[in-house]
Amino acid sequence: MPEYIEKYYTLKDLWKSVKKLPSDRKYLAGGTDLVISLSCGNDKSSVWLDISDIDRLKEIKEDGKNIFIGAAVKISELESNPLIKKWASALSECVKYYASPSIRNTATLGGNYANASPCADGVLALAALRAKVMLNLYDKRRVVDILSIVKGPKKIDLKKDELIEGFIVSKEERKSIFMKMMHRKRFGIAKAGLCMCYKLEKGKLRDVSISLSSVAPSVVRAKKTEEYLEGKNPSKAQTKACQLIREEISPLTDIRSTSDYRMRIVSVFLSRALCSI
Amino acid sequence: MKNKFFSFIGKPVERVDATAKVRGEAFYGDDLIFPGMVYARAVRNPRPRIEIKKISDKKAREITGYLGVVTYKDIKGVNAWPVVMKDYPFLPEKEARFHSETVALAVAETLSAAKKAASLIEISYKELPFIDDPLKALEKNSLKIYGKDNIFSSYTIKKGNAIKALKECDFVVEGEFKTNYQVHCYLETQTATAVPEKDGSLTVYSSTQCPFYVLDAVSAATGLPNNRIKVIQTVTGGGFGGKEDVPALVASHAAICAMKFERPVRLAYDRKEDFMSMSKRHPSWAKVSYGADKNGKLKACVVDYVLDGGAYSTLSPIVLWRGAVHAAGPYKIENVFIEAKAVATNKVPCGAYRGFGQPQICFAQESLIDDLADKIGMDPIEFRLKNILKTKDETATGQKLDSSCGIKELIEIVRDRSKWIKNTPTSIGDKKRALGFSCTYYGVGLGAGGRYLDRAGAFVNIYKDGSVKVDVGNTEMGQGALTVLSQIAAETLNASMENIRISEVDTSKVPDSGPTVASRTTLMSGNAIIEACAPLRERIFLTAADMLKTSGQKMFAYGGYFYFKDRKVSFSEVIRECWGRRLKMSEQGWYVAPKTSFQKENGQGDAYVIYSYSADVADVEVDVKTGEVQVKKIYAAYDVGRLINPKLAQAQGHGGILQGMGWALYENLVIKNGIMLNPNFTDYVLPISTDAPEYDISFKEKLYKYGPYKAKGMGEVPLIGVAPAIRNAIKKACKAKINSAPMTPEIVLEKIGEEI
């Protein structure tokens, strides 16, 4: 249990005082992973920095080219926000599969990303959307590709005190499909997941991106399959694409499913996605 | 209007405990606070099997608020927990036999200090070889961890000559079946508080189904006589069998700590330790053969049934006995040979779980009966109807069913309601859909296996103002016992429901009434209440008749009032008059189950006094590309005698079906190298409301003449037949025969692959 929780309302205040706090400090947003980590005995930090009410982190806004989604935006908000529905519909679609309503009301998109889980539904959608992540360290920003700093389960390449400020999704008129296999109909963790964003021009696929969850140490993109599908008729390309996507992954057998099953599901999902277009 | 003369029996009376529970006003074990209370936390075995060298709390002593460690040396009584056998020590002395077994306890002023201290108490140990597979444990040259053969107990049931008869059959099927654990997942984890009183006695508050088991265990552990211990059951947040035996262990640990530090001690488990160390449904293995003649008449049944008991025997012997007695299924078969064994392994000890050893063998047996019908080329329901037990028929143990056997009607009800005749698989895209069937029977009460415990007491005390306090020895654990027993008391006394109060059990107020298990509470405590109420009723009715000046003519009693011509008096008015006449207004009731004639030597005789019955049709859809199984609808029919409360009976149906579905499809506890890998709700997946099927539940009330208002027992029957009904539906839908549970999508898909 941390000795205390320090709450912030602005980034300015945060950067002003953060260095003075004990060095075993950790950010707290929704807490739906952090509190569990604590009760499992895995969190030993002495202070938590509550960033869930920093205004900048709760923003969802647009400019000419992009939309910005703050890291402390609650998962439940993604479902109905008009900007997200219009420009990042994969994120809206993931919500109904995402944990339980009570978790969705507490958990944040930034936390889903920071936890670096291979089965993260929000990250699966962000990856297919080719989102970028905006990081902030002592008021200095850098913007990187969403998957570039995710190194494996619970492993993310952030510098000390570096804060996930939000996500940038470019405004593209793409459609999306979100599919998730879990052990029961709702409130489950993905055995495998697939998210696909694409355009359809005169019956041909364009600008395809496909992300997969729970089949590798982190959420991954199926780049060879994406390349193959470019310019193809979706139903005609189905057989080859399903074969290709299986070659791109080598999932593990663990407590939630088997390697073989995950392979099969990814290919069934891709086939069903392509059939539905 | 068959029940028109009953005021409360057969009526959908609202639960008497509903309002308090819904409003959060019920006090559960961990809500109670006592002055000076401290907290205990278990120090657990880190490996599957160890020799304990030394326990040191050197580092823990630095924790503020730490009071000390408790080991077996602090046990003032006997270090053997009295369950069926006495092989489980309260705290191990030299050897701990399963991962996460409590080895010692840390006690501290606060819960967090106790947790911290427990994590700092060091067990020095030598790791010992262990065994985690029950079939390997049965091999001749296996490591021996219990007796000469690793067998806790075994039973044989023999009728006719099944081996010989099987050879002469025209159709024979044989199959091997496996089922996994099931975790009770009650909302409230194990919780006990032991409070030393000023006079040297001890009060124990326990979340339990069996307060008298707690009494026996605390008495053994502390060395205090029974009359210096009072066990009070706290409002209990779910049991399902998981609060039958183990609460006695938890409460004993709290009591040992309380005696040592002379302070009230709370011991409340978190979910992880509850998963890892508390009772479960036994994993099972079974090899079953059935044989029939060319006309489809069942001739022989051979069963080899093995339960994985875990490290200590706990309830395994009696769980096994119930499974063995019912192993041949509810059919008329002349030749039966059943062998059953409960085996020791170095894993968490298994015990009671709704169905008590029957669901496992029923899964095997009802699956195989279905396969036999296929082989003969008969409709599975027609085949069963041809062989089903009827009144005057004999069960596998040679028990003649003399009354209240409605299974044939149940089968016909679900057949008709599900439009079974049209059971041809349908298919839309990758989804195939079909119906599957199963039927079961369930011996109500403890039967011959627990005959010495099968009695119950009740104390009924009517106060001057007409309010009535009823004390019973069986518990409410969420199943509705308080409501049903209140209905029985109100009906018998012609009081109103509001007059009656029954609360959680206090062992100092009623005699030992046995455990609250085996669907026996309505039957046993109900009969005890009726017996206590009978003389009171006589006094009340005579007084009422006097007050109404009936001069020997018949008056009418209904709903807490007595009527004669245009006059009426209320129950409370009559009670005031009774007190005025100095009549005795309190009585004890004592009900003893009728004798059973079962012989252990050959497994023949009357095993139970009466049976409840069920039939299920599962309407199931299988996605043949993903292996996902969706249960669309369950048609179920039950014969549980008279329904005391039809609304609660429906609810028992819903809960039992969903729990049966969970075991059949979702719940998959994984133990690898003796260590549990998913002791949590993230990875131990329970079905939730979105997975629930549509329920179509019917009842056939075959009255049982010795039951309270002719009721039998309800709690367990709805769960037992669900898994095989689903399995048989999957088989019908996509030809995949799955002989193991849970039937996860991975397994279903693999089997579909084999069929194509």
Boltz contact constraints between the chains, C-beta under 6 A:
constraints:
  - contact:
      token1: [A, 183]
      token2: [B, 685]
      max_distance: 6.0
  - contact:
      token1: [A, 184]
      token2: [B, 685]
      max_distance: 6.0
  - contact:
      token1: [A, 184]
      token2: [B, 687]
      max_distance: 6.0
  - contact:
      token1: [A, 184]
      token2: [B, 691]
      max_distance: 6.0
  - contact:
      token1: [A, 185]
      token2: [B, 690]
      max_distance: 6.0
  - contact:
      token1: [A, 185]
      token2: [B, 691]
      max_distance: 6.0
  - contact:
      token1: [A, 186]
      token2: [B, 690]
      max_distance: 6.0
  - contact:
      token1: [A, 187]
      token2: [B, 688]
      max_distance: 6.0
  - contact:
      token1: [A, 255]
      token2: [B, 670]
      max_distance: 6.0
  - contact:
      token1: [A, 255]
      token2: [B, 677]
      max_distance: 6.0
  - contact:
      token1: [A, 255]
      token2: [B, 678]
      max_distance: 6.0
  - contact:
      token1: [A, 255]
      token2: [B, 683]
      max_distance: 6.0
  - contact:
      token1: [A, 258]
      token2: [B, 746]
      max_distance: 6.0
  - contact:
      token1: [A, 261]
      token2: [B, 746]
      max_distance: 6.0
  - contact:
      token1: [A, 268]
      token2: [B, 625]
      max_distance: 6.0
  - contact:
      token1: [A, 268]
      token2: [B, 626]
      max_distance: 6.0
